[in-house]
Amino acid sequence: LQIILRLPYGEVIIYVIAVLVVFAGISALYTGVTNAHMRDVEELGLTKARQKVFRAVGVVGLVGVALVYFIMGYGMYRVAKMSYAGNFLGVGEALSYLEGWSRGLILMLITGVGLLSYGVFMNLLGWYQQRPDGRDTTAKSPHPS
């Protein structure tokens, strides 16, 4: 980032990157809120109960991902504002930074649970998509074979 800051209009470039990172967070949040993450899940033939679990885990996960993007966008904003790349907060530093906030522990908890949920969602989605027919074979069939 320090190299970018040395360029003419380097601060502007960092501001643009910060805005793009925040928009990525907004996109993740929008995907969760509108249930767009369920588009591929509906084709797996899951029971209604499992779809509910997928939906909830996916929404919580996408909220966590969005929070990480927002924190990183804020870090990029700080870099541009102070013209010093040492102010950039990666994910680890951003979470440590949250510790100092009055509500930082709550945000860290939401972010951690969200990222864990997103990981679970993506692993389950991958597992179901790798099945030969992509269907939930553990669901009870109405017609015994």
JOGI-V772060 format. One line per field, one symbol per residue. ss: DSSP state (@ for helix, = for strand, . for the rest). phi: phi as a letter, one per 40 degrees, with the letter a starting at -180 (. if undefined). psi: psi as a letter, one per 20 degrees, with the letter a starting at -180 (. if undefined). A space follows every 10 residues. Layout:
ss->???
phi->???
psi->???
This chain:
ss->.@@@@@...@ @@@@@@@@@@ @@@@@@@@@@ @@@..@@@.. @@@@...@@@ @@@@@@@@@@ @@@@@@@@@@ @@@@@@@@@@ @@..@@@... @@@@@@@@@. ...@@@@@@@ @@@@@@@@@@ @@@@@@@@@. .......... .....
phi->.cccccccgc ccccdccccc cccccccccc dcccgcccdc ccccgccdcc cccdcccccd cccccccccc ccccccdccc ccfaccccbc ccccccccdc ccbccccccc cccccccccc dccccccccc cdbgbccccc ccbcc
psi->hhghhiqpkg hgghgggggh gghhgggggg gghjkhiigh hhiikqrggh hggggggggg ghgggggggg ghggghghgg gikoiiipoa gghghhhhhi qhjhhghggg gghghggggg ghggggghhi qgjjqoiiqp pioq.
